[in-house]
């Protein structure tokens, strides 16, 4: 933020939704007003251009499903903007009233008092690779679900595999040798196997796309370092690198543990 006295800034608290943005304009003299605009670039630009000194305006909003496109748009308009962590927003005990007007007004006032915790906004490339990694995770889950359905179908009809691990070449040969006399059962079996094969092919295609980013900046150095650890594959390292991006934002191990949800706690009351 430019070196301007804190009291001279106009702060915008934004409660962002898919179709609308509720904005609280908190002026330097402490007065404020709230209005709602449509969530598109033209409406946002019209709103910002109403200020006589847009360079004296700064904004904040909560991280959420609408992503970071609003942040990037405001940055292109030279409006400083922070995206804050929703779980770390201070909340008064017993405050159960939640409306868009109250939320944006509270954001603006907490922002002015410096009580909000910003999150790191990834670059466009970082977010794109992160989304592809998450798409791979969805594909893995879809494949496991399709395999479970096929296994449950076979179990219901007395076809039980007892030759060791499943989904090996030996198991695949066993599946190919299964036959059902009933036409409906044979069709069901064929459809389940086709779904498994389709999802496996889709997963392989996503992984092939991801491998190309393991040796590209800004991920290459981190992937190679993580890959030196036993049990960390290239795709596993890339997924970690894409989710974390900047490891220096975690000053110690416990901070990173909190980020990934691995913090131990004690529950021994009574």
BELBEL-V91414 format. One record per residue. N is the residue number from 0. RES is the residue in three letters. PSI is psi in degrees with one decimal (none if undefined). BURIAL is # if it has 24 or more other ideal C-beta (glycine too) atoms within 12 Angstrom, else .. D_LAST is the distance of its C-alpha to the last C-alpha in Angstrom with 2 decimals. Layout:
{{N | RES | PSI | BURIAL | D_LAST} {N | RES | PSI | BURIAL | D_LAST}}
This chain:
{{0 | UNK | 136.7 | . | 49.61} {1 | UNK | 156.5 | . | 53.04} {2 | UNK | 76.4 | . | 53.32} {3 | UNK | 143.4 | . | 53.55} {4 | UNK | 137.1 | . | 51.87} {5 | UNK | -35.3 | . | 48.48} {6 | UNK | -11.6 | . | 49.63} {7 | UNK | -3.9 | . | 52.54} {8 | UNK | 142.0 | # | 50.58} {9 | UNK | 128.4 | # | 50.17} {10 | UNK | 138.9 | # | 46.84} {11 | UNK | 121.3 | # | 46.26} {12 | UNK | 121.5 | # | 42.88} {13 | UNK | 126.2 | # | 43.27} {14 | UNK | 105.9 | # | 41.23} {15 | UNK | 130.9 | # | 42.77} {16 | UNK | 174.9 | . | 43.20} {17 | UNK | -44.9 | . | 45.54} {18 | UNK | -11.3 | . | 48.34} {19 | UNK | 159.9 | . | 47.67} {20 | UNK | 120.6 | # | 46.43} {21 | UNK | 125.0 | # | 45.33} {22 | UNK | 126.1 | # | 46.34} {23 | UNK | 121.9 | # | 45.60} {24 | UNK | 108.9 | # | 48.32} {25 | UNK | 110.1 | # | 47.09} {26 | UNK | 164.7 | . | 50.20} {27 | UNK | -28.6 | . | 50.60} {28 | UNK | 1.3 | . | 51.14} {29 | UNK | -10.8 | . | 47.72} {30 | UNK | 155.1 | . | 49.19} {31 | UNK | 161.7 | # | 48.04} {32 | UNK | 155.4 | . | 48.94} {33 | UNK | 135.8 | # | 47.50} {34 | UNK | 163.8 | # | 49.52} {35 | UNK | 133.7 | . | 49.17} {36 | UNK | 164.6 | # | 51.43} {37 | UNK | 145.7 | . | 51.98} {38 | UNK | 79.7 | # | 50.30} {39 | UNK | 165.4 | . | 53.38} {40 | UNK | -41.1 | . | 55.25} {41 | UNK | -43.5 | . | 58.09} {42 | UNK | -39.4 | . | 55.89} {43 | UNK | -43.0 | # | 53.84} {44 | UNK | -40.7 | . | 57.05} {45 | UNK | -41.0 | . | 58.56} {46 | UNK | -46.7 | # | 55.53} {47 | UNK | -37.9 | # | 55.56} {48 | UNK | -8.9 | . | 59.34} {49 | UNK | -20.4 | . | 59.13} {50 | UNK | 135.3 | # | 57.90} {51 | UNK | -35.0 | . | 60.75} {52 | UNK | 77.4 | . | 58.95} {53 | UNK | -26.8 | . | 56.74} {54 | UNK | -8.5 | . | 56.27} {55 | UNK | 16.8 | # | 54.33} {56 | UNK | 138.6 | # | 51.80} {57 | UNK | 150.5 | # | 48.49} {58 | UNK | 161.2 | # | 46.02} {59 | UNK | 153.9 | # | 42.51} {60 | UNK | 164.3 | # | 40.69} {61 | UNK | 143.2 | # | 37.50} {62 | UNK | 138.7 | # | 37.51} {63 | UNK | -164.8 | # | 37.64} {64 | UNK | -16.2 | . | 39.68} {65 | UNK | -6.6 | . | 42.94} {66 | UNK | -152.2 | # | 42.88} {67 | UNK | 10.3 | # | 44.81} {68 | UNK | -34.3 | # | 48.29} {69 | UNK | -42.6 | # | 48.01} {70 | UNK | -45.6 | # | 47.10} {71 | UNK | -37.0 | . | 50.11} {72 | UNK | -46.2 | # | 52.42} {73 | UNK | -37.4 | # | 51.52} {74 | UNK | -39.2 | . | 51.96} {75 | UNK | -25.9 | . | 55.41} {76 | UNK | 9.6 | # | 56.19} {77 | UNK | 31.2 | . | 55.22} {78 | UNK | 111.9 | # | 52.25} {79 | UNK | 135.2 | # | 49.28} {80 | UNK | 139.0 | # | 46.22} {81 | UNK | 145.3 | # | 42.63} {82 | UNK | 124.4 | # | 40.24} {83 | UNK | 154.0 | # | 36.69} {84 | UNK | 118.1 | . | 33.32} {85 | UNK | -37.6 | . | 31.86} {86 | UNK | -14.0 | . | 28.21} {87 | UNK | 10.9 | . | 28.82} {88 | UNK | 123.7 | # | 30.58} {89 | UNK | 140.5 | . | 28.98} {90 | UNK | 132.3 | . | 27.92} {91 | UNK | 140.7 | . | 27.30} {92 | UNK | 135.4 | . | 24.10} {93 | UNK | -0.9 | . | 25.11} {94 | UNK | 100.8 | . | 28.33} {95 | UNK | 7.1 | . | 28.84} {96 | UNK | 121.5 | . | 32.64} {97 | UNK | 110.9 | . | 34.10} {98 | UNK | 162.9 | . | 37.86} {99 | UNK | -40.3 | # | 40.25} {100 | UNK | -45.2 | . | 41.76} {101 | UNK | -40.5 | . | 38.52} {102 | UNK | -47.8 | # | 37.34} {103 | UNK | -35.0 | # | 40.58} {104 | UNK | -40.6 | # | 40.83} {105 | UNK | -40.8 | # | 37.34} {106 | UNK | -45.7 | # | 38.20} {107 | UNK | -42.7 | # | 41.44} {108 | UNK | -39.5 | # | 39.93} {109 | UNK | -33.8 | # | 37.05} {110 | UNK | -43.1 | # | 39.68} {111 | UNK | -35.8 | # | 41.84} {112 | UNK | -2.7 | . | 39.06} {113 | UNK | 27.1 | . | 38.23} {114 | UNK | 9.3 | . | 34.61} {115 | UNK | 147.3 | # | 35.04} {116 | UNK | 114.3 | . | 34.42} {117 | UNK | 153.7 | # | 37.37} {118 | UNK | 159.6 | # | 37.33} {119 | UNK | 127.6 | # | 40.14} {120 | UNK | 120.0 | # | 42.82} {121 | UNK | 157.4 | # | 44.43} {122 | UNK | 168.6 | . | 48.17} {123 | UNK | -42.8 | . | 49.95} {124 | UNK | -42.7 | . | 50.55} {125 | UNK | -43.6 | # | 46.98} {126 | UNK | -35.4 | . | 45.66} {127 | UNK | -45.7 | . | 48.33} {128 | UNK | -36.2 | # | 47.38} {129 | UNK | -43.3 | # | 43.69} {130 | UNK | -38.2 | # | 44.51} {131 | UNK | -37.9 | # | 46.58} {132 | UNK | -40.9 | # | 43.71} {133 | UNK | -32.8 | . | 41.43} {134 | UNK | -37.0 | . | 44.29} {135 | UNK | -41.4 | # | 44.31} {136 | UNK | -41.3 | . | 40.60} {137 | UNK | -39.4 | . | 41.40} {138 | UNK | -38.6 | # | 44.36} {139 | UNK | -43.9 | # | 42.29} {140 | UNK | -42.1 | . | 39.84} {141 | UNK | -40.1 | . | 42.85} {142 | UNK | -44.2 | # | 44.43} {143 | UNK | -40.1 | . | 41.37} {144 | UNK | -40.7 | . | 41.14} {145 | UNK | -38.4 | # | 44.87} {146 | UNK | -38.6 | # | 44.61} {147 | UNK | -39.2 | . | 41.79} {148 | UNK | -43.8 | . | 43.95} {149 | UNK | -43.0 | # | 46.90} {150 | UNK | -40.6 | # | 44.94} {151 | UNK | -38.5 | . | 43.56} {152 | UNK | -47.0 | # | 47.12} {153 | UNK | -39.9 | # | 48.51} {154 | UNK | -40.2 | . | 45.83} {155 | UNK | -26.8 | . | 46.60} {156 | UNK | 24.5 | . | 50.22} {157 | UNK | 12.6 | . | 49.84} {158 | UNK | 98.2 | . | 50.57} {159 | UNK | 126.9 | . | 48.05} {160 | UNK | 124.9 | . | 48.30} {161 | UNK | 26.0 | . | 47.83} {162 | UNK | 20.0 | . | 49.58} {163 | UNK | -145.6 | . | 46.68} {164 | UNK | 146.2 | . | 45.20} {165 | UNK | 161.1 | . | 45.85} {166 | UNK | 29.4 | . | 47.82} {167 | UNK | 175.4 | . | 49.99} {168 | UNK | -38.1 | . | 53.80} {169 | UNK | -41.1 | . | 53.85} {170 | UNK | -37.5 | # | 51.42} {171 | UNK | -40.1 | . | 53.47} {172 | UNK | -38.9 | . | 56.60} {173 | UNK | -42.6 | . | 54.93} {174 | UNK | -42.9 | # | 54.00} {175 | UNK | -22.7 | . | 57.59} {176 | UNK | -5.6 | . | 58.90} {177 | UNK | 137.8 | # | 56.97} {178 | UNK | 143.8 | . | 59.29} {179 | UNK | 130.7 | . | 58.81} {180 | UNK | -37.5 | . | 61.72} {181 | UNK | 132.7 | . | 60.44} {182 | UNK | -39.5 | . | 61.46} {183 | UNK | -42.6 | . | 58.35} {184 | UNK | -40.4 | . | 56.05} {185 | UNK | -40.1 | . | 58.20} {186 | UNK | -41.8 | . | 57.99} {187 | UNK | -45.2 | . | 54.21} {188 | UNK | -42.9 | # | 53.91} {189 | UNK | -40.8 | . | 56.31} {190 | UNK | -43.8 | . | 54.43} {191 | UNK | -42.6 | # | 51.06} {192 | UNK | -37.0 | # | 52.71} {193 | UNK | -38.7 | . | 54.46} {194 | UNK | -43.3 | . | 51.23} {195 | UNK | -45.4 | # | 49.70} {196 | UNK | -40.6 | . | 52.83} {197 | UNK | -41.9 | . | 53.00} {198 | UNK | -31.3 | # | 49.45} {199 | UNK | -41.6 | # | 49.99} {200 | UNK | -41.0 | . | 53.18} {201 | UNK | -40.9 | . | 51.48} {202 | UNK | -42.0 | # | 48.77} {203 | UNK | -36.6 | . | 51.50} {204 | UNK | -42.4 | . | 53.36} {205 | UNK | -43.3 | # | 50.39} {206 | UNK | -36.1 | # | 49.74} {207 | UNK | -39.3 | . | 53.43} {208 | UNK | -40.1 | . | 53.26} {209 | UNK | -36.8 | # | 50.21} {210 | UNK | -27.7 | . | 51.81} {211 | UNK | -22.5 | . | 54.47} {212 | UNK | -7.8 | # | 51.99} {213 | UNK | -25.8 | # | 50.66} {214 | UNK | 16.5 | . | 53.72} {215 | UNK | 148.6 | . | 54.04} {216 | UNK | 147.0 | . | 52.84} {217 | UNK | 19.9 | # | 50.30} {218 | UNK | -21.4 | # | 48.42} {219 | UNK | -51.0 | . | 50.67} {220 | UNK | -44.9 | . | 49.50} {221 | UNK | -41.4 | # | 45.78} {222 | UNK | -41.6 | # | 46.41} {223 | UNK | -36.7 | . | 48.45} {224 | UNK | -47.3 | . | 45.88} {225 | UNK | -33.8 | # | 43.00} {226 | UNK | -14.9 | . | 45.35} {227 | UNK | -16.1 | . | 45.70} {228 | UNK | 141.2 | . | 42.19} {229 | UNK | 134.1 | . | 42.11} {230 | UNK | -3.5 | . | 41.06} {231 | UNK | 112.0 | . | 41.63} {232 | UNK | 171.7 | . | 44.50} {233 | UNK | -44.4 | # | 46.74} {234 | UNK | -35.1 | # | 45.26} {235 | UNK | -42.3 | # | 41.69} {236 | UNK | -39.7 | # | 42.72} {237 | UNK | -39.0 | # | 44.50} {238 | UNK | -44.4 | # | 41.50} {239 | UNK | -45.4 | # | 39.35} {240 | UNK | -39.5 | # | 42.19} {241 | UNK | -33.7 | # | 42.69} {242 | UNK | -38.3 | # | 39.05} {243 | UNK | -42.6 | # | 38.51} {244 | UNK | -73.0 | # | 42.13} {245 | UNK | 102.8 | . | 41.68} {246 | UNK | -22.1 | . | 39.50} {247 | UNK | -11.9 | . | 40.22} {248 | UNK | -6.3 | . | 37.99} {249 | UNK | 103.7 | . | 34.98} {250 | UNK | -23.1 | . | 35.18} {251 | UNK | 169.3 | . | 32.67} {252 | UNK | -38.8 | . | 30.97} {253 | UNK | -31.5 | . | 27.54} {254 | UNK | -42.6 | . | 29.36} {255 | UNK | -37.1 | . | 30.97} {256 | UNK | -39.2 | . | 27.72} {257 | UNK | -35.7 | . | 26.36} {258 | UNK | -40.1 | # | 29.64} {259 | UNK | -0.1 | . | 29.35} {260 | UNK | 30.8 | . | 25.62} {261 | UNK | 28.2 | . | 24.71} {262 | UNK | 124.9 | . | 22.19} {263 | UNK | 152.2 | . | 19.15} {264 | UNK | 160.5 | . | 15.74} {265 | UNK | 136.1 | . | 12.27} {266 | UNK | 92.8 | . | 9.25} {267 | UNK | 23.1 | . | 6.31} {268 | UNK | 137.9 | . | 3.80} {269 | UNK | none | . | 0.00}}
